[in-house]
């Protein structure tokens, strides 16, 4: 009985470690022991029985033997005289249960049982992992930081008893997470679903911002306000374009909240990241102009709908603000709108001539050779930024100081 007590304690401990119910674990152990016994008694495959009862602490294995009045030829038979020493009521033609000494199953059988149980536990853990996270894929969850690895910078977080790993490249730059801290993470996906599932989480993904707005803004959650697009440079700035289906609901105001409460909660969760809330517009030129906030735009000309290219004219003193530090504002606007944006000052810095695009008679020239489809909006914004920054260094220095005073969230401006 003491051996059985030790077995059931080990069984209980195994169940707790793997978050597996005892009844399910018992079924898996029964299956594993049956396989092990069948290896030890290959001629008795269909006659082996396993009984495991945690209530009575009963763990026994038997072979069902046929009672005969002759000499038994194998383990499946027993002489009537032997049978009556076990059960006085035994009769020829009946059956009796012969107990198997589990300790004598042999090393290979025991190893086979152990491997079988491990395999079953892996499968149970796989199913549990998928059951817990498959419906949360591409969603935001709140987890608690349990460990921060100083060297590699990997942060271990716990969600409903499951450990997840937030790698350094998925952490917001400059952010310091501490043990015991609750943090919101975005589940980017689950890899290895058919083998060993790994849940990938991130705090840099742009859709984390979208999910945070859904949590903080009821109008977005219920569909009254729609998030049209998002562009993000984690740790620095995010642009989010919103639109209201109800003309009586101000999309930007709903996202900001009374006394900026909603936007402040999101900015705090993102460790102070700036957020520009852009009112979306069906008018492409208008939307592009708004996307370059906080800079003022004088005119937007779509040069090619097919290639998604445009030219934007801004006041000379707004040029650096429109481009942003290292071209950040232009890049984010390009990603937000999907257009390659060429930003130009109103007046040439050398000749002081006004940009021809400002003329009411300006006609977009026909392009004989369209730009390559492989050129991205970000690359175009980079090129424009570098060219213009080189030509207008003094203007940028002054405007950069102006940008530093920009509030965390831009509104209707």
Secondary structure, DSSP 8 states (H G I E B T S, - for coil): -HHHHHHHHHHHHHHHHTT--HHHHHHHHHHHHHHHHHHH-GGGGGGEEEEEETTTTEEEEEEEEEEESS---STTEEEHHHHHHH-TT--TT-EEEEE--GGGS-HHHHHHHHHHHHHHHHHHHHHHHHHHHGGGTTSEEEEEEEEE-TTT--EEEEETTEEEEE-GGGS-TT----TT-EEEEEEEEEE-TTSS-EEEEESS-HHHHHHHHHHH-HHHHTTSEEEEEEEEETTTEEEEEEEESSTTS-HHHHHH-GGGHHHHHHHHHTTT-EEEEEE--SSHHHHHHHHTTTS--SEEEEEETTTTEEEEEE-GGGHHHHH-GGGHHHHHHHHHH--EEEEEESB-TTT--B-GGGSTT------SS---TT--HHHHHHHHHHHHHHH-HHHHHHHHHHHHT--SEE---
